[in-house]
Amino acid sequence: MFQSPAVDERARRIVETAVELAEKGGFEAVRLRDVAAYSGVALGTLYRHFRSKEDLLVAALADQVGQLEARMTAHPADGPSANERVCSFFATATLGLCGKPMLAKAMLRAMSSGQPELTEKVASFHGRISQLVAAALRGNGGLTTPGPADNGVGLVLQAVWFTSLVGWGGGLHDRSTVIEQVREAAELILDS
């Protein structure tokens, strides 16, 4: 379906505004009326693009993953072994995400909201991360279609990473602990 550049521009502006609000005040600061007002669109226009605040924050997460993909394509995960490359990738992803803590916590909350209409978008996020993990495992930059073994490793490491990020978001530990927990899991899986 064709969308005019003006429609794409409005959606981009809406997402950027939501990101700015989340960076300042977290999940609660992303009120759809405020997002519409600050982005210069009618509330109805916002609702034509995004069904909820969670939908909007998951769209922001998709943009963040796009930036991560570009970074990993330009500067692939480094290291002589699959373990070191995967740990390098997750360190880069964690530091990038946690660099804007209020936004990261808002996006994590949106991702784990359980809204059925977001299932496909959250699955897309995991699929994109799986491609990046596969590239790190194989030592080739950019995106790689995961094979069966890559999928298993990627799923387990993503589960550890996401769980640890949720702990970080809840104040249980700092971001260096997130990186360390993924490193420990990678060692268990890849060095066994």
N, C-alpha and C positions, 0 to 999 in steps of 0.2 A: 504494500500500500504506500503510495506517495504522500509524503508530508512536505509542506512548504518550508522554506528556510526560516520564515517567521515563526512557525510552530516549533521547530527545533530550537530556535533561539530562545523562545519563551520557556521551554522545558529546561534548557541549560541554565537559564537565569534562575528558575525556581530551585533547581538543585543547588546551585551556587549559594543562593540565599539561605537555604536550609543548612548547608555546611557552615556558613558564617554564624548562624544562630546557634547551632550545636557546638561549635568551637568555643563560644562564649558561655553557654549555659546548659549544655548537655541536652538530653532527651526532652526534658520538660520545656526547654526554651523553643523547641520546634513546634510552635502552634501554627496550624495551617492558615489561620486568618492573618497572622503576622507575616508568614512566608509570602502569602499573596500580596499583602500591602507593600512589603519591602522589595519585592521583585517586580512590582508595578503591573501585576496582572489581577484580573477579577478572580474571586474565590472559585467561581464556576470553571474558569479556565484551568486553575490548579487541579480541580477535581477531575477534569477531563484527562489529565495526564497521570495523576497519582490518586489512588483510592484512599490513602491514609498517610499519616506521618511515618509509619513503619515502611510503607511502600516508597516514600520519598527518601528515607534514610538508606534503604537497600539500593536505591538508584545511586545515591552518593557512594555507597560501598562499591558498586560496579565501576564507577569512575576511578576510585582509588585502586582497584584491581587493574584497571587499564594502565594507570601510571606505573604500577609495579611490573606489569608485563613489559612495558616500554623500557623500564630500567633494567630488567633482567635480560632483555634482548640486547641492549647496548652493553651491559656489563654482566655477563653470565656468572652464576654462582661459581666461586673459586675453590679449588682444592684438588689434590691428586686422587682422592678416593670418593666414592659415592657418598659415604657418610659425611665427609668434610663438606662436599658440595651441598648436600641437603641441609646440613646445619647452617652453612653460609646463607642459603636461600631463606630459611626460616628466621635467621637473625635479621636479615635485610627486611623481610616482611614485617616482623615484629617491631623493629625500631621505626619503620615507616608508619605503621598503624598507630603505635603508641606515642608517636611524636606529637600527636594532637589528641591528648587523653580524653577530653570531654566529647569530641566527635567520635572517637573510637568506641567509647562506652555507649554512646547513643546508637551507633551502627550495630554493635553487638546485641544490644537490647532489641533493636528492630528485627535483626536476623533470627533471634530466638523467640519471637513473639508467638509463633505457632499459627499465624494467619494463613489459612489454606491458599488464598490467592497469591501469597508470596512464595509458595513452595517451589515453583519453577525457577524463580529468580535466585533463591537461595541455592538450589541445586546447580544453577549455572555458575554461581560463585565457586562452589566446591569443584566443579568440573574445570574451571579455569585454573584454580590452585593446583589441581591434579596434573594439569599439563605442565605447569611450572616445576612441580616436584619431579615429574618424569624427565624434564630437561636437565634438572640438576643431577638426578640419578645417572643419566646417560652421559653427562658431561658435554652436552651440546647446548648452546645458548638458545634463547627464545622459547618458543612453545613446541612441545612434542606431544603427539598423541600417545597417551599412556597404554602400555601393554598390560596383560593380566598381572604380572608380578609388580609392575609399577603401581597399578591400581590398589593392590593390597597394601603395599608400603605407604602409598599416599594417603589412603583412607585412615590407616592407624595413626600416622603422624599428624594428619589434620585433626583427628579426634583429640589427640593429646594437646595439640596447639590450641584448638578452640576451647577445650576445657580449661587449660591454663590461662588463656586470655580472659575467660569468664571469671576465674579466680582473681586475676589482676584487676579486672573491672570492679570486682567487689571489695577490693582492698586487701585481699588475702596475702598477696605478695607483689613484688615489683617486676618490671619487665625483664630484668636480667634472669629472674627465676623462670619466666616463660621460656626464654631461650635455652636455659639449662635443662628444663624438663623435656623439651623437644630433643635436645642433644642426647640425653640419657636414653630416651625411647629409640632414637635413631641407632645408637650404639647397640642396644639390645636386639634390634631387628636386623641391622645390616652387618654387624660384626659376629653374628652367631653362626 
